[in-house]
Amino acid sequence: MRGALLIFMIFCGLTLIFMAPALPHLTTAVIGDGGDNYQFLGFQYLANRLVSSGHPEMGWTDYWRFPFGIDLDSATDSMLFITLGLLLYRFTNDAVLVYNVSVLMLVFLNLVLSYVAFRTWFSRNLALIGAIIYGLSFYSLAKVGGHVNLISTAGFPLFFASVCNIWRYDGRRRDFAMMAGSAAYLTLASLQYPLLLAGVLPFLIVLLFVFERAALAQLLQVFWQKKILLLASMALTIVVVAPFEGRKLMEFLRGETILPSDQFVVVPPINLVLPNAYIPTISSAIPNSTRSWIEYSIFLGFAEVVLLGMAVVRLRSNRGAHFLFACAAVLLVLTLGWWPYRYLFRVMPYRGIIEPGRFFVALYLPITLLILLLLQRIEKSTADSVDRVVGLSRAASKAFFLESSPSGSGFGHRGSIETDPGHTRPSAI
């Protein structure tokens, strides 16, 4: 209990530290780059207006785009963010405060759930490091700038942790429940994420067949033996998601979904090893020369690149690491939009992903696991000295913490918060 409380306090502290530039302005400015953040603030406001007027389905309203109106349920993404806003509106009517606190809550949740996922595989100290690496990735921190629907990436490690536990413990009920919960969480975070998950699963299954054929066969056997639990977990996911996203699903089944542009965005590879100028962190003091843009913010991290290089050397005899390296290689190709993405893009789910750089959320998981495996091996090699193990954990945590700490330069160098002197609400409302 004391350990859990300590972890909770650490994550609260990390959230406050990484969002520190915004804390003095929670009621007078909107966190972000002045673009999509205003739209999401408006979505929260409209949702609360509809619910407060007795329309819990959050459907059509002419409060926006009068007189033609807007179907809020079809237009918005991230019902998780909308729901947080609805909860906070029960305590205050300040739209700016509701939006900003919602962003803080998403950052905090991403840390907590990332920790829960990594605790499946690693000790408490290593899981904490994993939560910092993955939960506070440069990708997630960049999304604070406007794409708040994409901040919540923890559904991915949670999903794969639950599948791992289903295989490891022969299909416990709680692991199937965790799989259902993680699938629902990533879907409610953003509809991009179930598409990304569906996009990576075929490749991961093939890689499992190549590297871990016995484990794959065992997993499939567990799924068959526990097919009732598997179907129940699928049904549970649908029951949780349907009240929020059911209309979009029916539109898709009727062929009424409006697909995005038929051109996809390719991220220059340099953004993986040098930070894009958009990311307002200390590391951005050494930015690359590409366009400052939120979609280019897929920096791995300097410490992560170094440790990944060490993992290549130190884990070369680790069978499980071979699978993770293969996963990282395949997901890297998807993330950069290289061949064969131009052909995959013609079919679903890839047709709905015009920014393949968002596959980074999947790519970063095997990379994080490889780094943690490396640190675990180093821990074991220094097990005779507790002080050295503690020192290693602290040094690694400091490195990951310092490189991604806020610099105050602002998203895209336009200010980490867009101020509106004399007003507490954006002019869009």
C-alpha positions in Angstrom: 0.0 0.0 0.0 2.8 2.4 0.9 4.6 1.5 -2.4 1.4 2.2 -4.4 1.0 5.6 -2.6 4.6 6.5 -3.3 4.2 5.7 -7.0 1.0 7.7 -7.1 2.8 10.7 -5.6 5.7 10.4 -8.0 3.4 10.4 -11.0 1.5 13.4 -9.6 4.8 15.2 -9.2 6.0 14.3 -12.7 2.7 15.5 -14.2 3.1 18.9 -12.4 6.7 19.2 -13.4 6.2 18.4 -17.1 3.2 20.7 -17.3 4.8 23.4 -15.1 4.8 26.2 -17.8 1.0 26.0 -17.9 0.2 25.8 -14.2 0.2 29.6 -13.5 -2.2 30.1 -16.4 -4.8 27.3 -15.9 -7.7 29.8 -16.0 -6.4 32.5 -18.3 -4.8 30.6 -21.2 -5.2 27.5 -23.3 -2.5 24.9 -23.3 -1.2 24.2 -26.8 -0.1 25.7 -30.1 -3.3 27.7 -30.9 -4.6 25.2 -33.4 -6.6 22.0 -32.7 -6.6 22.7 -29.0 -9.3 25.3 -29.4 -11.4 22.8 -31.4 -11.2 20.2 -28.6 -12.0 22.9 -26.0 -15.1 23.7 -28.1 -16.1 20.0 -28.3 -16.0 19.7 -24.5 -18.1 22.9 -24.2 -20.6 21.7 -26.8 -20.9 18.3 -25.2 -21.6 19.9 -21.8 -24.1 22.3 -23.3 -26.0 19.4 -24.9 -25.9 17.2 -21.8 -27.0 20.1 -19.6 -30.0 20.8 -21.9 -31.2 17.2 -21.7 -29.5 15.7 -24.8 -27.1 13.0 -23.4 -26.6 11.4 -26.9 -24.5 14.5 -27.9 -26.0 14.6 -31.4 -27.0 17.4 -33.6 -26.8 21.1 -32.6 -26.9 24.4 -34.5 -24.9 26.2 -31.8 -21.9 25.8 -34.1 -22.1 26.4 -37.9 -25.5 28.0 -37.7 -27.9 27.5 -39.4 -26.6 24.2 -40.8 -25.5 22.9 -37.5 -23.1 20.0 -36.6 -23.5 16.4 -35.4 -21.1 16.5 -32.4 -21.0 12.7 -32.0 -19.8 12.3 -35.7 -17.5 15.3 -35.7 -15.5 14.8 -32.6 -12.7 12.3 -31.6 -11.5 11.2 -28.2 -14.6 10.5 -26.1 -12.2 10.0 -23.3 -11.3 13.6 -23.4 -14.9 14.7 -23.8 -16.0 12.6 -20.9 -13.3 14.1 -18.6 -14.6 17.5 -19.6 -18.1 16.5 -18.8 -17.0 15.3 -15.3 -15.1 18.5 -14.7 -17.9 20.7 -15.8 -19.9 19.4 -12.8 -17.5 21.5 -10.6 -16.8 24.6 -12.7 -18.2 26.3 -15.8 -14.8 27.7 -16.8 -14.2 26.1 -20.2 -10.4 27.0 -20.2 -9.9 25.5 -16.8 -11.8 22.3 -17.7 -9.7 21.9 -20.9 -6.4 22.5 -19.1 -7.1 20.2 -16.2 -8.3 17.5 -18.7 -4.9 17.7 -20.4 -3.2 17.3 -17.0 -5.4 14.3 -16.2 -4.5 12.6 -19.5 -0.8 13.0 -18.9 -1.2 11.6 -15.4 -3.3 8.6 -16.6 -0.8 7.9 -19.3 1.9 7.6 -16.7 -0.2 5.4 -14.3 -1.4 3.0 -17.0 2.0 2.7 -18.6 3.3 1.7 -15.2 0.6 -0.9 -14.7 1.5 -2.4 -18.1 5.2 -2.5 -17.5 4.7 -3.9 -14.1 3.5 -7.1 -15.9 7.1 -7.8 -17.0 9.4 -5.9 -14.7 10.2 -5.0 -11.1 8.7 -1.8 -9.6 11.9 0.3 -10.3 12.1 -0.8 -13.9 8.3 -0.4 -14.4 8.7 3.2 -13.1 11.5 3.8 -15.6 9.3 2.3 -18.4 6.4 4.5 -17.5 8.6 7.6 -17.7 10.1 6.5 -21.1 6.8 5.5 -22.7 4.2 7.5 -20.8 6.2 10.7 -21.2 7.5 10.0 -24.7 8.3 12.9 -26.9 5.4 11.8 -29.1 2.9 12.1 -26.2 4.4 15.4 -24.9 4.1 16.8 -28.4 0.4 15.9 -28.7 -0.2 18.2 -25.7 0.3 20.9 -28.2 -3.0 20.3 -29.9 -3.7 16.6 -30.7 -5.0 15.9 -27.2 -6.9 12.9 -28.6 -3.5 11.2 -29.2 -1.9 11.9 -25.7 -3.2 8.6 -24.3 -0.9 5.9 -25.6 -1.0 3.6 -22.6 -3.7 1.4 -24.1 -1.1 -0.2 -26.3 1.3 -1.6 -23.6 -1.8 -2.5 -21.6 -3.3 -4.5 -24.4 -0.1 -6.5 -25.1 0.6 -7.0 -21.4 -2.9 -8.5 -21.1 -2.3 -10.8 -24.1 1.1 -11.8 -22.6 -0.6 -12.7 -19.3 -3.3 -14.7 -21.0 -0.5 -16.8 -22.6 1.5 -16.9 -19.4 -1.3 -17.8 -17.0 -3.5 -19.9 -19.3 -6.3 -17.4 -19.7 -7.3 -15.9 -16.4 -10.5 -14.0 -16.3 -8.9 -10.8 -15.1 -6.5 -10.9 -18.0 -9.3 -11.1 -20.5 -11.0 -8.3 -18.6 -7.8 -6.3 -18.9 -7.6 -6.9 -22.6 -11.2 -5.7 -23.0 -10.5 -2.7 -20.9 -7.3 -1.7 -22.7 -9.0 -2.1 -26.1 -11.9 0.1 -24.9 -9.5 2.6 -23.5 -7.4 3.1 -26.6 -10.6 3.3 -28.7 -12.1 6.0 -26.5 -8.7 7.8 -26.5 -8.9 8.2 -30.3 -10.4 6.2 -33.2 -7.0 6.3 -34.8 -5.6 3.9 -32.2 -7.8 0.9 -32.9 -6.9 1.4 -36.6 -3.2 1.4 -35.6 -3.6 -1.7 -33.5 -5.4 -3.5 -36.3 -2.6 -2.4 -38.6 0.2 -3.8 -36.6 -1.3 -7.1 -35.4 -0.9 -9.0 -38.8 2.8 -8.1 -38.8 3.3 -9.1 -35.1 1.5 -12.4 -35.7 3.8 -13.2 -38.6 6.8 -12.3 -36.5 5.6 -14.5 -33.6 5.3 -17.3 -36.1 8.8 -16.8 -37.2 10.5 -16.2 -33.8 8.2 -17.7 -31.2 6.2 -20.4 -33.0 5.6 -22.5 -29.9 4.4 -19.5 -27.9 2.0 -18.5 -30.7 0.6 -22.0 -30.9 0.1 -22.1 -27.1 -1.6 -18.7 -27.2 -4.0 -19.7 -29.9 -4.7 -22.9 -28.0 -5.6 -20.8 -24.9 -7.9 -18.6 -27.0 -9.7 -21.6 -28.3 -10.0 -23.3 -24.9 -11.2 -20.0 -23.4 -13.3 -18.9 -26.4 -16.2 -18.0 -24.2 -14.0 -15.6 -22.2 -12.6 -14.3 -25.5 -16.1 -13.6 -26.9 -17.2 -12.1 -23.5 -14.2 -9.7 -23.6 -15.0 -8.7 -27.1 -18.6 -8.1 -26.1 -17.5 -6.1 -23.1 -15.4 -3.9 -25.3 -18.3 -3.2 -27.6 -20.7 -2.5 -24.6 -18.2 0.0 -23.2 -17.5 1.7 -26.5 -20.9 1.6 -28.2 -22.6 4.4 -26.2 -19.8 6.7 -27.3 -18.8 5.5 -30.7 -21.8 3.5 -31.8 -23.0 6.0 -34.3 -19.6 6.2 -36.1 -19.5 2.4 -36.3 -23.0 2.3 -37.9 -21.9 5.0 -40.4 -18.9 2.9 -41.3 -21.0 -0.2 -41.8 -23.4 1.7 -44.0 -20.5 3.0 -46.1 -21.1 6.6 -45.0 -17.7 7.3 -43.4 -15.9 10.2 -45.0 -12.3 9.0 -45.5 -9.4 11.4 -45.2 -7.2 12.5 -48.1 -5.7 9.9 -50.4 -2.2 11.2 -49.8 -0.3 10.2 -46.7 2.3 12.1 -44.8 5.9 10.8 -44.8 8.0 11.8 -41.8 11.7 12.5 -42.5 13.8 9.8 -40.6 16.0 12.5 -39.0 13.1 13.2 -36.6 13.7 9.9 -34.9 17.3 10.7 -33.8 17.1 14.5 -33.5 14.1 16.3 -31.9 11.8 18.3 -34.1 11.8 22.0 -33.1 8.1 21.7 -32.3 8.7 19.8 -29.1 9.2 22.3 -26.2 11.8 20.2 -24.2 15.4 20.6 -23.2 16.4 18.2 -25.9 15.1 20.6 -28.5 18.1 22.8 -27.9 19.6 20.5 -30.6 16.8 20.4 -33.1 16.9 19.0 -36.6 16.3 21.2 -39.7 13.0 19.8 -40.8 9.7 21.7 -40.6 8.5 22.4 -37.1 5.4 20.3 -37.0 3.4 18.2 -34.5 3.3 15.2 -36.9 7.1 15.2 -37.2 7.5 14.9 -33.4 8.6 11.2 -33.2 11.9 11.7 -31.4 13.2 8.6 -29.7 15.3 10.4 -27.1 19.1 10.8 -26.9 19.3 8.4 -23.9 17.0 5.9 -25.5 19.1 5.9 -28.7 22.3 5.2 -26.7 20.7 2.5 -24.6 19.1 0.9 -27.7 22.6 0.7 -29.2 23.8 -1.0 -26.1 20.9 -3.4 -26.2 21.9 -4.5 -29.7 25.3 -5.6 -28.2 24.3 -6.8 -24.8 21.1 -8.7 -25.8 22.3 -10.3 -29.0 22.0 -13.8 -27.3 18.6 -13.1 -25.8 15.9 -15.0 -27.9 13.1 -12.7 -26.7 15.1 -9.7 -27.7 15.4 -11.0 -31.3 11.7 -10.9 -31.6 11.5 -7.4 -30.2 14.3 -6.2 -32.5 12.3 -7.6 -35.5 9.1 -5.9 -34.3 11.0 -2.6 -34.0 12.4 -3.0 -37.5 9.0 -3.7 -39.1 7.2 -1.0 -37.1 10.0 1.4 -38.1 9.2 0.8 -41.8 5.5 1.5 -41.1 6.2 4.6 -39.0 8.3 6.2 -41.8 5.8 5.3 -44.5 8.3 3.3 -46.5 7.4 0.5 -48.9 5.0 -1.2 -48.8 2.9 1.4 -47.1 1.9 2.9 -50.4 0.1 -0.3 -51.2 -1.2 -1.0 -47.7 -2.7 2.5 -47.8 -5.3 1.4 -50.4 -7.1 -0.9 -47.9 -8.5 -0.6 -44.4 -7.3 -0.1 -41.7 -4.4 1.7 -43.3 -6.6 3.8 -45.5 -7.8 5.6 -42.3 -4.2 6.4 -41.3 -2.8 9.2 -43.5 -0.1 10.0 -40.9 1.9 6.7 -40.7 4.2 8.4 -38.2 1.5 7.7 -35.6 2.6 4.0 -35.8 5.3 5.4 -33.5 3.1 4.5 -30.5 3.6 0.8 -31.5 7.2 1.2 -32.5 8.1 2.8 -29.1 6.8 -0.2 -27.2 9.4 -2.8 -28.3 12.1 -0.1 -28.0 11.1 0.6 -24.4 11.0 -3.1 -23.6 14.5 -3.6 -25.1 15.8 -0.8 -22.9 14.2 -2.3 -19.8 15.6 -5.7 -20.7 19.0 -4.1 -21.0 18.7 -2.4 -17.6 17.4 -5.7 -16.1 20.4 -7.5 -17.3 22.7 -4.8 -15.9 20.8 -5.0 -12.6 21.4 -8.8 -12.4 25.1 -8.4 -13.2 25.4 -6.0 -10.3 23.1 -7.9 -7.9 25.9 -8.2 -5.4 25.8 -4.5 -4.8 22.4 -3.0 -3.8 23.9 0.5 -4.0 25.0 0.0 -7.6 21.5 -1.2 -8.6 19.8 1.7 -6.9 22.4 4.1 -8.5 21.7 2.6 -11.9 17.9 3.1 -11.6 18.4 6.7 -10.4 20.8 7.5 -13.2 18.6 6.1 -15.9 15.5 7.9 -14.5 17.4 11.2 -14.3 18.6 10.8 -17.9 15.0 10.2 -19.3 13.6 12.9 -17.0 16.1 15.6 -18.0 16.0 15.2 -21.7 12.2 15.5 -21.9 11.8 18.2 -19.3 9.9 21.3 -20.5 12.2 24.1 -21.8 9.5 26.9 -21.9 10.2 27.6 -25.6 6.6 26.7 -26.5 5.0 24.3 -29.0 6.3 25.1 -32.5 8.0 28.2 -31.0 4.6 29.9 -30.8 4.2 29.7 -27.1 3.3 26.6 -24.9 0.1 28.4 -24.0 -1.9 30.8 -26.2 -3.0 33.7 -24.0 -6.1 35.7 -24.4 -5.7 38.8 -22.1 -8.8 39.9 -20.4 -10.8 36.7 -21.3 -11.1 33.3 -19.7 -12.7 31.7 -22.8 -11.6 31.4 -26.4 -13.4 33.6 -28.9 -14.7 30.5 -30.6 -17.2 29.9 -27.9 
